[in-house]
Amino acid sequence: MLAELSWPIIERIHILGDFAVSPHGVFVAVGFLLGAQLMLKRAEVRGVARRPVTHVPDVISAIVTRAAIGGIIGARLFFVATRPSEFDLVEVLQVWNGGLSLLGGIAGGVILAVPYIVKHRLSLPLLLDSLAPGLALGIFVGRIGDLIIGEHLGDATDSPLGWRCTQQYVRDVGWVGPDPFTGPQVQGCFDTAVHQTALYDFLTGLVVLLLILALERRSRFDGFFGMTFGLAYGGGRIITDFARAADKDLIGPFTGTQLTGIALVVTAIAWLLVTKPWTTTPYAWVPGERAPWTRPEAFAAADAARRAAEDDEDGVLVSSTDTVPEGTAEGDPDEQD
């Protein structure tokens, strides 16, 4: 058998008394923050709409806040929806018990942010383009927590990417050896090499991030990077989730995440075929350049247009008071010299 990967796991880090933190939660939070920062940097270059919009950091902050709330809700609801017999109403609300779904979180975050995007007439393709590299980075970092706690396991394997748990930390006991492997389980420390699908997703996130960064070297139409993320990451999850033996058989041989991945890929392809986004020019993403509507001259032109519109409104109001002297531009044309 080829060499296998191995490391110990620790589910909780006790800080003081019963207060403990989960490495999973810590790395998810760090990944979210890093991804949000990368999204902001891209949004400042390509903009958030195909027109001048001020205070882009505030706009992104508002979107990210809504996405964080929607992400938690969506991640929990999707996880529960794929295992309805395992939860009652009270347990559904106990997000610290059971689990969360990554793709459900992504869907929930986008859904809750959409009303704000529509209300402020922002561009969803541009925002998804800015989100794509940040989301890939967040997945890459967030999955480190899953690797530390030994979660998202599959069946036994002799693959070189198979993972064997060497030991686990138990509070008040210390480090103890692995448990006997009795069959596929979602989480644990076992004496047999198993598929570690969190590792596969960790690598998928890295590959998608590097792919997007490489594709950024050329001009791309609006929505290109969001579509690329959907195709690459959705396709990756369809493949790697076949190793999740404990989560199979939601519909046929598929997991809930695989069905979501299929929907993501189909949606990306359908959007491409229906909207033909490459026909909209100029492209927002040109390497080394800011989008035209994010440049200072665009804001100056927009401000001049706004002032002109305000002056026109003031002129109408003045003429309606009948105080404009005859012979001026605002008077009756027939009475002008």
N, C-alpha and C positions, 0 to 999 in steps of 0.2 A: 504494500500500500504506500502511496506517496505521502510525503510529509503533510501534516495538517496544521491548521492554526490553533492556538490555544492561549487562553488568558483567564484570570479569575474574575468573578463578578461581585458587585456590591449593590444592593438594592436601595439602601438608605444610608445617608451619612448623618449621624446624630451629632448635633451641635451642642445642645444643652438639655439635659434631662430627656424628656420625651420628644422634644422638638428635633425634627430631622428634615433633611431635604433630599429629594430624589435627583440623582445625576441626570435622569431622563428630563425632568422639568427644567433643570439648570441649562442644559444644552439646547433644549427647545427654545427657551427664552433668549439665550445668546444668539442662536441662529436666526430668530425672528428679528432681533435688533440689528444684526449685521446685514440681513437681507433688506430691511427697511432703509438702511443707510445707502446701500448700493442702488436701490430703487430711486431714492432721492437724487443721487448723483446723475443717473441716467435721465430722470425727468427734467432736471435743470438744463440738460443739453437738448433734448428733443421737444420739451414742453409737455403740457397736459391737455392741450387742444390746438387745433390748427388756427390759432389766433393768439395775440398777446394776452397772457394771463399773469397778473402780478402775484407776489407772495406764494410762489410755488412750494416752498417748504411748509407753509401753513396748509396748503391744499393736500399735500402728501400726508402730513400729520393727521388731518381729519379723515382721510381715506384709510390710513393704516389703523387708526383707532377703531373705526367701524369694522375693518377687516379682522382685527384681533377678537372683538366680541363675537362677530359672526363665525369666525374660525372655531372658537371654543364650542359654540352651539352646534355648528355643522358637524364638527368632528365627533361630538358625543352622540348626536341624533343618528348619524350614519352608522356609527359603531353599534348602537342599540338596535337600529332597524335591521341589521344583518344577523342579530341574535335575539329576537324578540322574546323567546321563551326563557331567557336567562335573567330578565330584569322585571321588577315591578315598578310602579310609578315613582316611588321614593328613591329606589336605586338608580333610576334614570338620572336623577338630579345629583347623585353622588359621583361627580366626575373623577374623583380620586380613586374610585373603585371600578375595576373592569378594564376600561381602555378607551382610546380615542382613535379616530380614523384620519390619516393624513389627507387623503383626497377629499374626504368629507369636510375637513377643515378648510381646504382651499376653496371648495365650492361655497361653503357657508360664508367665508370671508368676502368672496366676490359678490355674492347675492346681497349681503347687507351693505356693501359699498355702492352698489348700482344706483339706488335712489339719490344719493348725494351726487354721483357723477351725472345723472340725468338732470337733476335740478340746476346744477351749475354749468350745464352744456359742455361738459368735458368729453374728451375722446377716449372711449374704452380701448380701441386698438393701441393708441399711444401709451396708455397707462399699463396695459398688459405687456407691451414691449419693454417698458421700464421695469416691470415686476419680474419678468422672466429670469434674468440673471440673479436677482436677489432671492427669488424663490428657490432656484437651484442651489445657491449658496446656503440658504437656510436649511434645506433638506440635508445637505452634506454635513453641516455642523450639528444639526439636531439629532441625526442618527448616531452620533458618537455616544449620546446618552443611552440609547437602546443597546449598544454594544457593551457598555459598562454594566448594565443591569441584566444582560442575558435574555433579551426579549425577542419575539417574532421568530421563533424557531421552527424548523421543519423536521423531516424524518432523518433517520441515520443515513450517512453517505460516506463514500471513500474519496470524494472529490478533494483536490488540493485546497479548495476553499472551505472545506468542512471545518467546523469549529468544535473543539473539545474544551469543556470547562475544567480548569485545574483545581479550583477551590472557590468557596463562597463565604462571605462574611456574615455571621449571625450575631446579632446583638447579645451581649452578656455571655457569649460563648467564645467568639473569636472566629478564626478561619477554620472551616471544616471541609472535608473532602466532598467530591461530587456524589449525587444520588445515582442509583442504578437507572438505566434508561429502560422504560417499560412501554414506550410508544410515543408518538408525536404529541408534544405539548407546546403551548404558546411561549412559556417562559420557564426558566429553571437552570440548574447546574447539573449536568449529567456526565457519566463516565464514558460516553460514546460520542464520536464525532457526528455532528448533525449539520443540516443546512442552517446557516445563519442568514435569514433573509434581510435582516436589518443591515448586514454587511453588504449584501447585494444592492440594497437601496442606497446605502452610503456611496458605493462605487458608481451607481447610476446617477446620483446627484452630481458627483464630481465630473463624470463624462459629459452630462448635459451642460454644466457650467462652462467647461472648457470648450465645448462645441459652440455655445453662444458667443463666448469671447472671441473665438476664431472667426465666426461669421460676421462679427462686428467690424471686421477689417474692410468691408465693402459696403457701399450704399445699399440700403434695404427698404422695401416699401413698408408702409404703416401696417402693423400687425404681424410682421414677419417673425419677430422673435417670440411673440406669444404663441403663434402657430407652431413654431419650432419646438418650444417647450412642450406643448400639448402632444405633438407627434412623438417626440423623443422620450419624454418621461412617461407618458401614457403607454407607449409601446413597451418601454422597459418594465413597467409594473405588470403588464399582461404576461410577459415572459417569466419574470422572477417569482411572481406569486404562485406559480405552479409548484414551487418548493414549499409553500406554506401548507403542510399536510393537515395541521390542526384546524385550519380555517376554511377548508374546501367545502364544496357541495352546496353552496347557496342556491345556484341554479345550474344543474348539471355538474360539470367538473370545476366550475368557476367560483372564485371567491368574490365577495362584494367589491373589493378593490379592483379586481380584473374587469368586472362589469363596468365600473366607473372609468377605468382606463380605456376600455373599448368605446364608451360614450365620448370620452375626451378626444380620442383619435378621429372618430366619425364627425364630431362637431368641428374640429379644426379643418378637416378636408372639405366639409360642406360649406363652411364659411369662405374658404379659399375659392371654391368653384362658383358660389353664388355672388359674392361681392366683387370679385376680380380686383383686389386691392392694388395691384401693380399699376392700374390705370390712373390712380390718383397721384398727381405730382404737384410740387416737388416732394421728394421723399423726406421724411422727418429725420432719418438717420443717414448722415454722410460723415464718414470718419474724419476726425479733426476739425469739424465745423459744427456750429450751433444751427439748429433749425431756423429758417428765416424769421418766424414769428417770435423767437426768443431773443433776437438781437436788439440792441438799444434803439436803432433807427425804427424798428417796428413799433416799439412802445412810444417813441416820439411821434410817429405818424398817427397812431391810435389816439394819443392824447390831443394832438392837433384836431383830429376829426371830432373828438368829443367836445372840445372847446367851441369848434365851429357850430356844432349842433346846438350847444347851449346858447350861443349868440343868436342863432336863428330863432330859437324859442323865445329869447328875450325880446327880439325884434317884433315878433308876432304879438307878444303881450303889450308892448308899447303902442303899436299901431291900433290895438283894440281899444285904447283909452281915448282916442281922438285927440291926442296932444302933440302928434307929430306935425311939424310945420308943413304947409303945402310946398310942393316943389322938391321934397326929398325923396330918396329911393323908396322909403317905406310908405309914401303917400299914394294917392290915386294916380295911376299912370297918365290919365287924361289931364291932370292938373299940373304935371311936371313941365318945366321949361323945355 
